[in-house]
Amino acid sequence: MTSARRNGRLVGAALIVGVVLLVLVGLWFRHSFHRVEKTLYLPPSGEAAYNPLYALARTLDADGVKVDARQRLMLDDHPLAPGDTLLLFNDPRALSPPEAERLLAWVEEGGHLLIRTPVYSPGEDTSGPNAPQSAMLDLLSAWLVDEVPSCEDFQVEGEDHHVEFCRGRRFAFDGVVPELAWGDLQNGYVYARIAVGKGHADVLADFDFLANTATRGPLQEALDAPPDGGLRDGPHRALARQVLAPNYRQGTMHLVYAAEMPSLWRTLFLRGWMVWAPLLLALAAWLWMRMQRFGPPVPSPAGERRSLLEHVRASGEHLYRYGRGVMLYSAVRAAFLARLRRRDPVAAALTGEPQVAAIAERTGQPAERIRTALNVPASHDRQAFRDRIALLIQLRNRL
């Protein structure tokens, strides 16, 4: 009973200590941390990822304006009414001369056209034969100013100081006085509105203030701040409302844009690294396993040789090594006698000493050497074998 009570007290004390520790940890957590709300700005998705005028289209639609946003002009499928507005966000050089004349006739009937100048490229010729040409700008008597783009101050009441058209190409007119203009004749205009019949045509140096919210920079990402630019800025909204004023709410707002699809390789590099990084490591490991190890250079294996002399020499060495030297001597002696029969049949027909004397007379060698060469050497006498083989070859050559 005493042991059971002691164990029960220990368990109870442990439970009390555990509860106290949990309470202390909870109090410390409540004191050290507090709940906060954090806004994360995600990159655009869906249509907003490729339509630079998506925010403008949604804003106009919310304001009760009928909007027709598309990637190409397609005048046959989307006819323009006299009270409509057409904003060409694309490069004006994409317009063909027939399309430009058709648009100008529509403007004269009461339409409102907004067009931009071509994008500025450093070092590009703007006055020579290679100058960027636009059929629509030519019909409006507009020409490009050969000046580096510069910013224009823009101040809206209640807003901070602002600048616009910092990257746009300026322009001027020949014999045309615009109704509204921003800029001057000396440095060129960044915005001008001219009257064409019953309608108006607006020429701007850039449309960046109408585009979607700009991409976030490193500082904004570090501070978790919203991205700047686009219709998020108050001065941009005010400028957009003034530019779209002539036919606002009178007809359809046609927004023609060029799809700005992000680069596939850039998207794969930035968002697909969880796939390509392990695959790249696996490829590097496989190449390391398959590659040759570092070390001293290994000589190339000997190639196949087909020399007849090498085969004959190897065969002779093999026979001599296994005690077949007499066979080799007999072959050389047979070759000598075969030539002797062809060159001196009389000497070849003789035998014994008469034959030795005849061969000595024909070859000029002593009879003793010839007699020695014609006798078979002992199988164990290597020196005699070599001498007699050499002498037979010498005599054969003298015949």
Secondary structure, DSSP 8 states (H G I E B T S, - for coil): -HHHHHHHHHHHHHHHHHHHHHHHHHHHHHHH-------------GGGGT-TTHHHHHHHHHTT--EEEESS--TTTS---TT-EEEE-S-GGGS-HHHHHHHHHHHHTT-EEEEE-----TT--SSSTTS---HHHHHTTEEE--S----EEE--TTS--EEE-SS---EEESS---SEEEEETTTEEEEEEEEETTEEEEEES--GGGSS-----HHHHHHT----SGGGSHHHHHHHHHHT-TTTTTS-EEEE-------HHHHHHHH-HHHHHHHHHHHHHHHHHHS---SS-----------HHHHHHHHHHHHHHTT-HHHHHHHHHHHHHHHHHHH-HHHHH--HHHHHHHHHHHH---HHHHHHHHS---TT-HHHHHHHHHHHHHHHHH-
